[in-house]
Amino acid sequence: MPTTVIDAEPSPIAIDRERVALLIIDMQRDFLEPGGFGESLGNDVALLGAAIAPCRALLDGARKAGVLVIHTREGHRPDLADAPGAKIERGAPRQRIGDAGPMGRILVRGEPGHDIVPALAPIFGEPVVDKPGKGAFYATDLDAVLSNRGIDTLIVCGVTTEVCVHTTVREANDRGYRCVVPGDACASYFPQFHAVGLEMIKAQGGIFGWVSDSRRVLAAWC
């Protein structure tokens, strides 16, 4: 088997190159650019920009190494039938899910804001999983996609660290997948949450997974 080792915390992890996938979580215009859902919640969206270059490096490395790449997008049907009222009504944002914004209707599938940022745009053959919730396994076919490809290890990056990345890692862990999170390829509107989120993943001997960085992951692929 084409095995390699990723230097990570709490310990190095051996992976089979043919059974690993890069999972890029929600690198969407609605979260990373002005005028989207993230900004409507009062966040400084520029803070998420730090993850773009490391994600791009991982994306390029995965494509070169022949590693499966999967993208996710959080968003809802145009009729909002899959958007719980409790989610739409939560908090006091300037604009709610489904409202018209500078990039189309907020967090609605098919609108410009729902698109992945151009620097990380999917290419033909890379699955895109549209999810209505925080975790990438809830109400999606992600588990089937991974199972059909024989994947047992996920490199999980994207935004935000403590919400959609963390939820996906927890879901994956419960399903038996091993997760490696390159911390520099993740970001949060709250830097302290980012730091604590990474600590939680690798605590107690790696209770949810392993934490590394894009450089060390790429070193294992090259």
Residue pairs with C-beta under 8 A, 6 or more apart in sequence:
1 16
1 18
2 16
2 17
2 18
3 14
3 15
3 16
3 17
4 14
4 15
4 17
4 220
4 221
5 12
5 13
5 14
5 15
5 220
6 12
6 13
6 15
6 180
6 210
6 212
6 216
6 217
6 220
7 212
7 216
7 219
7 220
8 180
8 202
8 210
8 211
8 212
8 216
9 202
9 206
9 210
9 211
9 212
10 202
10 205
10 206
10 210
11 206
11 210
13 153
13 178
13 180
13 210
15 153
15 178
15 180
15 220
16 152
16 153
17 65
17 66
17 67
17 221
18 150
19 150
19 151
19 152
19 153
20 67
20 68
20 151
20 152
20 153
20 154
20 155
21 67
21 68
21 69
21 70
21 146
21 149
21 151
21 153
21 154
21 155
22 58
22 59
22 62
22 67
22 68
22 69
22 70
22 154
22 155
22 157
23 70
23 72
23 136
23 154
23 155
23 156
23 157
23 158
23 168
24 55
24 58
24 59
24 69
24 70
24 71
24 72
24 116
24 120
24 157
24 158
25 72
25 136
25 156
25 157
25 158
25 159
25 164
25 165
25 168
26 72
26 73
26 74
26 158
26 159
26 160
26 164
27 51
27 52
27 55
27 71
27 116
27 117
27 120
27 158
27 159
28 36
28 73
28 74
28 75
28 113
28 114
28 115
28 116
28 117
29 36
29 103
29 112
29 113
29 114
29 115
29 116
29 117
30 36
30 37
30 38
30 75
30 103
30 106
30 107
30 113
30 114
31 37
31 38
31 45
31 48
31 74
31 159
31 160
32 38
32 45
32 48
32 49
32 52
32 117
32 159
33 39
33 45
33 103
33 113
33 117
34 45
34 102
35 101
35 102
35 103
35 113
36 45
36 101
36 102
36 103
36 106
36 113
37 93
37 95
37 97
37 106
37 107
37 113
38 45
38 48
38 189
39 45
40 93
40 94
40 95
40 96
40 101
40 106
41 91
41 93
42 93
42 94
43 189
44 189
45 189
47 187
47 188
47 189
47 191
48 159
48 160
48 187
48 188
48 189
49 187
50 184
50 187
51 157
51 158
51 159
51 184
51 185
51 186
51 187
52 117
52 119
52 120
54 157
54 182
54 184
54 185
54 213
54 214
55 120
55 157
55 158
55 185
55 214
56 119
56 120
57 185
57 214
57 218
58 155
58 157
58 182
58 185
58 214
58 217
58 218
59 69
59 120
61 67
61 217
61 218
61 221
61 222
62 68
62 69
62 155
62 221
63 69
63 123
64 221
64 222
65 221
65 222
67 155
67 221
68 149
68 151
69 122
69 126
70 126
70 127
70 128
70 129
70 142
70 145
70 146
71 116
71 120
71 122
71 126
71 127
71 128
71 129
72 128
72 129
72 130
72 131
72 136
72 140
72 142
72 158
72 164
72 168
73 109
73 114
73 115
73 116
73 128
73 129
73 130
73 131
74 107
74 131
74 132
74 133
74 134
74 164
75 107
75 108
75 109
75 111
75 114
75 130
75 131
75 132
76 82
76 83
76 97
76 98
76 107
76 108
76 109
76 132
77 83
77 108
77 109
77 132
78 105
78 108
78 109
78 110
80 88
80 97
80 98
80 108
82 132
82 139
83 97
83 98
83 132
87 97
88 96
88 97
88 98
89 96
95 101
95 106
96 106
97 106
97 107
97 108
98 105
98 106
98 107
98 108
99 105
99 106
100 106
101 113
102 113
103 111
103 112
103 113
104 111
104 112
104 113
104 114
105 111
105 113
106 113
107 113
107 114
108 114
109 130
115 121
116 122
116 128
122 128
127 145
129 136
129 140
129 141
129 142
129 145
130 140
131 138
131 139
131 140
131 142
132 138
132 139
133 139
133 167
134 163
134 164
134 167
134 168
135 164
135 167
135 168
135 170
135 171
136 142
136 164
136 167
136 168
136 171
137 143
137 168
137 171
137 172
137 175
138 171
143 175
146 154
146 177
151 177
152 176
152 177
152 178
153 177
153 178
153 179
153 180
154 172
154 177
154 178
154 179
154 180
155 179
155 180
155 181
155 182
155 217
156 165
156 168
156 169
156 172
156 179
156 180
156 181
156 209
157 165
157 181
157 182
157 185
157 186
157 214
158 164
158 165
158 185
158 186
159 165
159 186
159 187
159 188
160 186
160 187
160 188
160 189
160 193
160 194
161 183
161 186
161 187
161 188
161 193
161 194
161 197
161 198
162 188
162 190
162 193
162 194
162 196
162 197
163 188
165 181
165 186
165 197
166 197
166 200
166 201
166 208
169 179
169 181
169 201
169 208
169 209
170 208
172 179
172 209
173 179
173 208
173 209
178 209
178 210
179 201
179 208
179 209
179 210
180 209
180 210
180 211
180 212
180 217
181 198
181 201
181 209
181 210
181 211
181 212
182 211
182 212
182 213
182 214
182 216
182 217
183 194
183 198
183 211
183 212
183 213
184 213
184 214
184 215
185 213
185 214
186 194
186 197
186 198
187 194
188 194
188 197
198 211
200 207
200 208
201 207
201 208
201 209
201 210
201 211
202 208
202 209
202 210
202 211
